[in-house]
Amino acid sequence: MKKQLLALAISAAVFSPFTFSHQAGDILVRAGATTVAPDESTSNIFAGGADLGVALTIDKNTQLGLNIAYFLTDNINVELLAATPFTHDVNFSVNDPLGTGNKVGEVTHLPPTLSVNYYFNDPSSAFQPYVGAGLNYTFIYDEEFTGANRDAGLSDLSLDNSAGLSAQVGMDYMVNKTWHVNASVRWIDIDTEASFDVGGADGRIADIEIDPWVYTISVGYTF
């Protein structure tokens, strides 16, 4: 009898599919590289009521990406994206229009994003693709002009915070029940406007659509 029970146990272990999937109640914590690549469009810079005929471009930046997710069901989770602060170079859209160099300055932001994701595949699959949508709130701070622009009379740069929608596609590849590798691509709606002082006159950029693509590769652990 003992030999028969042992044989049945071995047979079950060999022939039963291993369940890779996340389950309701699981908590995932991930860390990896996140790149924010703006797909920006801006209106022209106005200074003292005059259109300078110049817009802006914004460089990409990569930081440590962090997120945590909680599974409400076996197929649906709620996920919070966080990261260390992103700092972007801001440049004139044409080369050196003011004689102060092409770089306008720098801005720093944090874009926490809360998403709901749906996982498609059967629980026995190690490959777990998903889609998601959510809300973003971007905190923008530490805005500053370059020294050359400050010397030219530009000061008090300020950009408004932004609230908008987000969407993403991603996948988890389950190494085992505890560890997985994650990759995702997000689009985030980030719109703002800028104000500044130029020689005692008001300056502004009325419409800055940053709208970045956000790329993340990370390693995750399931609790």
Disulfide bonds with the S-S distance in Angstrom:
none
